[in-house]
Amino acid sequence: MNFERFKFASRAMLWHLLVSLCVAALVSLVVFIFWYPAPYASMVGGGLLFAILVGVDVVCGPLLTFVVFNPVKSRRELVIDLGVIAIIQCAALGYGLQTMWHARPVYLAYELDRFYVISPSTLEPQAWAGMPTDVPRPGWTGPHLLATRVAKETDSDYADQLQLSLTGLPPVFRPDRWIPFQQSTTDLKARALPMVELYALHPDNRTMIESAEQATGVAKENIRWLPVQVKDRLDWVVLLDIATPAVKGFLPLSGVKE
């Protein structure tokens, strides 16, 4: 590669890199403000997914430009080459964003002794058909709070509901069992755990827990917590204002005994 070719190709690559970084910055605003608001990017792995997406897109596009750019080519040839690269890069970005869209958290759902993070990809497409009308629909921002209607022994369909739960499909993953979060107030107040239990689980993280408590702005006697389940992981907890009740914060701590 002669110096003249290297100089022109490097200049084109840098311009392409600059444009790619600007696009990535704009996309990141949408992703991390609307789709994965803090701390959900860390909780569900959205930050890592976005880093892989942008890393591949931002690096590969400019590198391909460096490879094909040659000042001896005609303008028409350069336009075609760079146009093909732009199409490939946009297609890769679009595919990555579609993946992130389906993996985004749309609901934080309460059921019995924990909260669940629900993404569109968590459920079968046909499951959404049974979603009640009084539960907010997934949107550009989220996640929305909701709760689940757990079957009772007195229910006529109790045996069927129990069978579904035993086969790995609890109510939280069945939209027809969803209810507005406000309807879970009594049950949530009874099941939410006192902070003393979280301190006992994580004695080495006392300072972190105390700081999180203060950040909620809630009176100590009203703060409770429950584990948050993301897929098969229980490595976060949610802090609650039990007087309201309302979600007031999160901590990256396991909610179960090791």
N, C-alpha and C positions, 0 to 999 in steps of 0.2 A: 504494500500500500504506500503510494507516494505521499509526500507531505501535503501537497495541494488537496488531494482527495481526502486525507485525514482531517484537514482544517475545515473544509466545507461540511463533511459528514458530522464532525463534532459540533459545529455551529447549529446544524439542523437538529441534531439530537438534543441539544440543550434547549432549543426553542420548544421542541416537542415535549421535553420533560417539564418545562415551565407551564405549558398549557395543561398537561396531564395533572400536575400538582394543583393547579387552580380548580380544575374540575373535581378532583378528589376532595379538596377543601369544601367546595359547595355541597357535594354529596354527603360529606361527613356531618354537615349542619342538619340535613334532613334526617339522617340515620340516628344521630345521637341526641337530637332535641325532640324529635317526634316519634321515631320508631323504638328506640332503645334509651329512654331517659334514665339518668343515673338512679339507682345503681344497677339497672337491669342489663346494661352492656357487660358488666363484669359477672353478673349472676347467671346469665344464660349463655355467655360466651360470644356475644355479639361483637365485642371489641376485637377478639382474635379473628373472627370470621371476616370482619371488615379489613383488618390489617393484611390478611392473606389476599383478599380481593384487590385491594388498592396496591399492595406490593407487586403482585403479578401484573396488574394492568399498567401501573406507572413505570415499572421497569421494562417490561417486554415491548411496549409500544416504542419508546425512544430507542431501545436497542435495535429493533427492526428498522427504524428510520436510519440509524447509523450504518446498518449493513447495506441497505438498498440505495442510499443517497450517493450520487456520483455526479459531479459537475459536467461530465462529458455527455450525460444523457440529455435528451431533448426535454423541453418543458412538458410536453405531452406525456412522455415516459415517466417523468418524476411525479406528475399529477396522478397518473394511474397507480403508480407504486404506493405513493403516500395515501391515496384514497382507499386502496385495499387495506392498508395497515389501519387506517382510521375506522373502517367498517369492522375489521376483526376486533379492534380494541373496544369499540362501542358495543359490539355483540357480547364480548366477554364481560364488560361492565354491566350490561343489561341483565345477563344471566345471573351474575353475582348478586345484583340488587333484588332480582326476583326471589332468589334463594333466601336473602335476608328478610324480605317482605313476608315470606311464608313462615320464617322462623322467629319473627318478632313476637314479643309478649303482648297479648291482647287482653288477657284477664289475669287478675290475681284473685283466685277463688278459695274461699274458706270452706273446709269440710272437717267436721269433728275436731281433731286434735292438731290440725296444721293448715297452712295455706299452700296452694299449688299455683305455679306459673303456667298458664295455658297459652300455647301458640297455635296458629292455624294448622301447622304441620303435625300437631299432637293428635288431632282428631281425623277420623275418616270424613271425606267430603259429604257423604250422605247424612252424617250425624247432625249437621247444622240445621237440617230441615225441621227438627223438633224443638228448636230454640224458642222459648216463650217470648211473647211480644213485650213484656215489661222488663226485659233485660236489655241493656244497651248493646247495640251491634258493634262489631269490631270496626275501628276507624283508623285514621292516620295517626292519631295520638292514643296513648294508652300507657299502661293497661287500665282497664276498668275493674272496679271491685264487684264481686258477686259472691253468692253463697250457693250451697247445694241442699236439695231436699232429700234427706236420708230416709230410707224406708223404715217404717215402724211395724211391729208385729201385728198391729191391728189393721194395717193396710191390706187391701184385697190382693195386691200384686207383690206382697212382701217376699214370697218364695222366689218369684222370678227376679226381683231386684237383688236378692241375696245371691242367687246363682250367678248373675252377671258380675257382681263384685268378687265372688270367689274365683271366677275365670279371668280376673285381671282387668275388669272394666268397672271401676268404682263410679259412683254418681258424678263425681267432678269431671269425668271425661265423657259424660252424656248430657248434651245441652238440654234435653227434655227434662232434666232434673234440676236445672239451674233456677235460682230465685234471686230477687234483688238482695243486695247485701244487708239492707236495713232490716230484713225479716229474720236475720240470724242473731240479732242483738242479745236476746236472752241466753241462747246456747253459747255464744261466744264469751259472754261475761262469766259463765259457769266454767268454761274449759280453759280460758287463757291462764297462763302460768305466772306466778309471782317472780319478780326479778331475782329474789334470793336463790332460786333454783338455777338461773343462768349464771350467777356468780359462782355457785357451787360446781357447775359444769366446767367453767373456765376461770379458775382462780388466778391464772397467769395473765389474764386479759382484763383485770379489774379496771385499770385506768381507761381502756378503750370503752368498756361498757358504761362507766360513769360519765364519760364525755358524751356518749350517744344519748344517755338519759337526759343530760342537761340540754342537749341540742333539740330535744323534742319540745321543750317548753311546757311540759305537762307535770303536774304535781306528782311527786314520787309515789304517793299512795294509789294513784290512778294508772301507773304504768304496768303493763303486763307484756308477755311475749309468747310467741308460738313459732315452731319450726316452719321453714319454707322449703317445699319440695320442688326441685327443678329436675324433670325427668326422673332418674333414680337416685338423685343426690339430695342430701339434707345438710348442706354446708352453709346455710344462711338462716337467720332468724328475723322475724318482723317484730317491731316494737309497737305496742298499741296503747291508745288512750281508752281505757275501758269505760270511762264515764260517758263517752260519746256514742258508740265506740268509733274509733277511726285509726287508720294506719298512720304512724308518726315517724317511722324510720326503719332502717335495716342494719344488720350487723353481719359481717362475713364470718360467722361462727357456727359450728355444728349445733343443731338443736337436739341431738340425741347423745346418749352416753356411748363413749368409744368402747 
